[in-house]
């Protein structure tokens, strides 16, 4: 049985003329696959060289492509430019409609990023959230790309609709600033909780991350590593967060709608930070395997 279903764009990041598999939902799926989960990825990729590259990449990480993920359109791409600090900027060519979207009885359903707020894919993801089977945990990461937003009001409305249906909402401080300019962290997290999330999280890059529930607040520092680049860091955090939630008592609490244990939240947030830290310590969106995660945790606990 599929444990986790992920829906959204898969694309190639083109860096210095070289194509690398990418896209936030795909990165999260790969991260979860490497951490030992049975993951199904619903996406759109072409029958071309880039599509074959993505297929090989996700398969190597134990991720299954959903039926209908191969289309006649070209595989989406994002040309990446790294600034002096190693942060990534993107230029996109997108083809993701999710016309063959089909929900499953997966324990957890995750989506977000471009496909969740742009075009017909956004409506299909919203429908999947609305018709989610009882007991399925819903996770959402806006992972915004402001340069692709045609109508800001419509994008915010779509993002808030999905966030209002999700149990887990995670966003970066950059997402938060774009969505709610002038709001502080407390107001933003409380806003998502008020809209229906059980767990709301904001990441702050090197400054760590904060989680909020109706009853608790948890802050964790980032992991101290030598940064190579930040590509895929937020996605690695997301996959680490979901992995550790499913391995903890929090999963059942999310299903039952009962209070989330603050100590467990702190544990899962630390694991998510470790996953992000390992990723930024090496080039590209390269999240850790379960073995690498466990080795890091063992080494730092001594």
C-alpha positions as CSV (number, residue, x, y, z in Angstrom):
1,X,0.0,0.0,0.0
2,X,1.2,3.5,-0.8
3,X,2.1,5.3,2.5
4,X,2.5,8.8,1.0
5,X,1.1,10.4,-2.1
6,X,2.7,13.6,-3.4
7,X,1.2,15.7,-6.2
8,X,2.8,18.6,-8.1
9,X,5.5,19.6,-10.6
10,X,8.6,17.6,-11.4
11,X,11.1,19.4,-13.6
12,X,14.8,19.8,-14.4
13,X,16.9,22.5,-12.9
14,X,19.4,23.6,-15.5
15,X,22.6,24.8,-13.8
16,X,25.5,25.9,-16.1
17,X,23.8,24.0,-19.0
18,X,23.5,20.7,-17.0
19,X,20.0,19.3,-16.2
20,X,19.3,18.1,-12.7
21,X,16.0,16.6,-11.5
22,X,14.0,19.1,-9.4
23,X,10.7,20.7,-8.5
24,X,9.6,21.0,-4.9
25,X,6.9,18.2,-4.8
26,X,9.3,15.9,-6.6
27,X,12.1,16.8,-4.2
28,X,9.8,16.1,-1.2
29,X,8.8,12.7,-2.7
30,X,12.5,11.8,-3.3
31,X,13.4,12.8,0.3
32,X,10.6,10.6,1.7
33,X,11.5,7.7,-0.6
34,X,15.1,7.9,0.6
35,X,13.9,7.9,4.2
36,X,12.2,4.5,3.6
37,X,8.6,5.4,2.8
38,X,6.5,3.9,0.0
39,X,5.8,7.1,-2.1
40,X,3.6,7.7,-5.1
41,X,4.3,10.8,-7.1
42,X,1.6,12.3,-9.3
43,X,3.1,14.7,-11.8
44,X,3.6,15.5,-15.5
45,X,6.8,14.7,-17.4
46,X,7.4,14.4,-21.1
47,X,8.6,11.4,-23.1
48,X,11.9,13.2,-23.6
49,X,15.5,13.2,-22.3
50,X,14.6,15.3,-19.3
51,X,11.6,13.1,-18.5
52,X,13.7,10.0,-18.6
53,X,16.2,11.7,-16.3
54,X,13.5,12.4,-13.8
55,X,12.1,8.9,-14.0
56,X,15.5,7.4,-13.3
57,X,16.0,9.8,-10.4
58,X,12.8,9.1,-8.6
59,X,12.9,5.4,-9.2
60,X,16.5,5.2,-7.8
61,X,15.1,6.8,-4.6
62,X,12.3,4.3,-4.3
63,X,9.5,6.6,-5.6
64,X,6.8,5.3,-7.8
65,X,5.4,7.5,-10.6
66,X,1.6,7.5,-10.7
67,X,-0.2,6.2,-13.8
68,X,-0.7,9.0,-16.3
69,X,2.4,11.0,-15.2
70,X,3.9,10.7,-18.7
71,X,2.4,13.2,-21.1
72,X,3.0,14.4,-24.7
73,X,4.2,17.9,-23.5
74,X,7.8,18.8,-22.9
75,X,9.2,18.2,-19.4
76,X,9.1,21.3,-17.3
77,X,12.4,23.1,-16.7
78,X,13.9,25.8,-14.4
79,X,17.1,27.5,-15.3
80,X,19.0,28.1,-12.0
81,X,21.3,31.0,-11.3
82,X,23.2,31.0,-7.9
83,X,24.0,34.3,-6.4
84,X,27.2,35.0,-4.4
85,X,25.7,33.6,-1.2
86,X,24.7,30.3,-2.9
87,X,20.9,31.2,-3.0
88,X,19.0,30.1,-6.1
89,X,17.0,32.1,-8.5
90,X,14.9,30.5,-11.3
91,X,13.6,31.0,-14.8
92,X,10.8,28.6,-15.6
93,X,9.2,26.8,-18.6
94,X,6.3,24.8,-17.1
95,X,4.0,22.1,-18.4
96,X,2.1,20.6,-15.4
97,X,-1.7,20.2,-15.5
98,X,-2.2,17.0,-13.5
99,X,-5.0,16.0,-15.9
100,X,-4.7,12.4,-14.8
101,X,-4.8,13.2,-11.1
102,X,-6.2,10.4,-8.9
103,X,-6.3,10.3,-5.2
104,X,-5.4,7.2,-3.2
105,X,-5.9,5.8,0.3
106,X,-2.4,6.9,1.3
107,X,-1.8,7.6,4.9
108,X,-0.5,11.1,4.0
109,X,-1.1,13.4,1.0
110,X,1.3,16.2,0.3
111,X,1.3,19.0,-2.3
112,X,2.3,22.5,-2.9
113,X,4.5,24.9,-4.9
114,X,3.8,26.0,-8.5
115,X,1.2,23.4,-9.4
116,X,-0.8,24.3,-6.3
117,X,-1.5,27.9,-7.2
118,X,-1.1,28.0,-11.0
119,X,-3.4,26.8,-13.9
120,X,-5.6,23.7,-14.0
121,X,-3.3,21.7,-11.7
122,X,-4.3,24.0,-8.8
123,X,-8.0,23.2,-9.1
124,X,-7.2,19.4,-9.3
125,X,-5.0,19.6,-6.1
126,X,-7.8,21.6,-4.3
127,X,-10.3,18.9,-5.3
128,X,-8.0,16.1,-4.0
129,X,-7.7,18.0,-0.7
130,X,-11.5,18.5,-0.5
131,X,-12.2,14.8,-1.3
132,X,-9.5,13.4,0.9
133,X,-10.6,10.1,2.6
134,X,-11.2,10.1,6.3
135,X,-8.1,9.7,8.4
136,X,-5.7,10.9,5.6
137,X,-3.2,13.5,6.8
138,X,-3.0,16.5,4.5
139,X,0.3,18.5,4.1
140,X,0.9,21.7,2.3
141,X,3.9,23.8,1.4
142,X,3.3,27.0,-0.6
143,X,6.9,27.2,-1.7
144,X,6.1,30.2,-3.7
145,X,7.7,31.4,-6.9
146,X,6.5,35.1,-7.1
147,X,7.9,35.6,-10.6
148,X,5.2,33.1,-11.8
149,X,2.3,34.9,-10.1
150,X,0.0,36.5,-12.7
151,X,-2.6,37.7,-10.2
152,X,-1.4,38.2,-6.6
153,X,-4.9,38.2,-5.1
154,X,-5.9,35.0,-6.9
155,X,-2.7,33.3,-5.8
156,X,-3.1,34.2,-2.2
157,X,-6.7,33.0,-2.3
158,X,-5.7,29.7,-3.8
159,X,-2.9,29.2,-1.3
160,X,-5.2,30.0,1.7
161,X,-7.9,27.6,0.4
162,X,-5.4,24.7,0.4
163,X,-3.9,25.8,3.7
164,X,-7.4,25.8,5.2
165,X,-7.8,22.2,4.3
166,X,-4.4,21.0,5.4
167,X,-3.4,19.5,8.8
168,X,0.2,20.5,8.3
169,X,1.3,23.9,6.8
170,X,4.9,24.7,6.3
171,X,6.3,27.8,4.7
172,X,9.5,29.7,4.4
173,X,10.1,33.2,5.8
174,X,10.3,34.4,2.2
175,X,6.8,32.8,1.5
176,X,5.5,34.5,4.6
177,X,6.9,37.9,3.6
178,X,5.3,37.7,0.2
179,X,2.0,36.5,1.4
180,X,1.6,38.8,4.4
181,X,3.9,41.8,4.1
182,X,4.2,43.6,7.5
183,X,2.9,40.6,9.5
184,X,5.2,39.1,12.2
185,X,5.8,35.4,12.7
186,X,3.3,35.1,15.5
187,X,0.4,36.6,13.5
188,X,1.2,34.4,10.4
189,X,1.3,31.2,12.4
190,X,-1.8,32.0,14.3
191,X,-3.5,32.9,11.0
192,X,-2.9,29.4,9.6
193,X,-4.0,27.7,12.8
194,X,-7.2,29.8,12.8
195,X,-7.9,28.7,9.2
196,X,-7.7,25.0,10.3
197,X,-4.1,23.7,10.4
198,X,-3.2,21.6,13.4
199,X,0.6,22.3,12.9
200,X,2.0,25.5,11.3
201,X,5.7,25.8,10.6
202,X,7.9,28.6,9.3
203,X,11.5,28.1,8.4
204,X,14.1,30.8,8.6
205,X,17.1,29.3,6.8
206,X,20.2,29.6,8.9
207,X,18.1,31.1,11.8
208,X,16.2,27.8,12.4
209,X,12.5,27.2,12.4
210,X,9.4,27.7,14.5
211,X,6.3,25.4,14.9
212,X,3.0,26.4,16.4
213,X,-0.1,24.5,17.5
214,X,-3.1,25.6,19.4
215,X,-1.4,24.8,22.6
216,X,2.4,25.0,22.1
217,X,5.2,26.9,20.4
218,X,8.5,25.2,19.5
219,X,11.6,26.8,18.1
220,X,14.7,24.9,16.9
221,X,18.0,26.1,15.6
222,X,19.5,25.2,12.2
223,X,22.2,22.6,12.0
224,X,25.7,24.0,11.8
225,X,27.3,22.8,8.6
226,X,29.4,24.2,5.8
227,X,26.9,25.4,3.2
228,X,27.6,24.5,-0.4
229,X,24.3,25.8,-1.7
230,X,20.7,26.0,-0.5
231,X,19.0,24.3,-3.4
232,X,16.4,21.9,-2.1
233,X,16.9,22.8,1.6
234,X,13.3,23.6,2.3
235,X,12.1,20.5,0.5
236,X,14.5,18.3,2.6
237,X,13.1,20.0,5.7
238,X,9.6,19.1,4.5
239,X,10.4,15.5,3.8
240,X,12.2,15.2,7.1
241,X,9.3,16.7,9.0
242,X,6.7,14.4,7.3
243,X,8.9,11.4,7.8
244,X,9.4,12.0,11.5
245,X,5.8,12.9,12.1
246,X,4.7,9.5,10.6
247,X,7.2,7.8,12.8
248,X,5.8,9.5,15.9
249,X,2.6,9.7,17.9
250,X,1.8,13.0,16.2
251,X,0.4,11.1,13.2
252,X,-2.4,9.6,15.2
253,X,-3.0,12.9,17.0
254,X,-3.4,14.6,13.6
255,X,-5.9,12.0,12.5
256,X,-7.9,12.2,15.7
257,X,-7.7,16.0,16.0
258,X,-6.3,15.7,19.5
259,X,-3.6,17.8,21.1
260,X,-0.1,17.5,19.7
261,X,2.6,16.7,22.1
262,X,5.1,19.6,22.3
263,X,8.1,17.3,23.0
264,X,7.3,15.2,20.0
265,X,7.0,18.4,17.9
266,X,10.5,19.4,19.1
267,X,11.9,16.0,18.1
268,X,10.4,16.1,14.6
269,X,11.5,19.6,14.0
270,X,15.1,18.8,14.9
271,X,15.1,15.8,12.5
272,X,13.7,18.1,9.8
273,X,16.5,20.6,10.5
274,X,19.1,17.8,10.2
275,X,17.7,16.7,6.8
276,X,17.9,20.3,5.6
277,X,21.4,20.7,7.1
278,X,22.7,17.6,5.3
279,X,21.3,18.8,2.1
280,X,22.9,22.3,2.2
281,X,26.2,20.7,3.0
282,X,26.4,19.3,-0.5
283,X,25.6,20.5,-4.0
284,X,22.0,20.4,-5.4
285,X,18.7,19.0,-4.1
286,X,20.3,15.9,-2.6
287,X,18.3,14.9,0.5
288,X,19.7,12.3,2.9
289,X,18.9,8.6,3.0
290,X,17.7,7.1,6.2
291,X,21.1,5.7,6.9
292,X,22.7,9.1,6.4
293,X,20.2,10.7,8.7
294,X,20.7,8.1,11.4
295,X,24.5,8.3,11.1
296,X,24.3,12.1,11.6
297,X,22.0,11.8,14.6
298,X,24.2,9.2,16.2
299,X,27.4,11.2,15.6
300,X,25.9,14.4,17.1
301,X,24.4,12.7,20.1
302,X,27.7,11.5,21.4
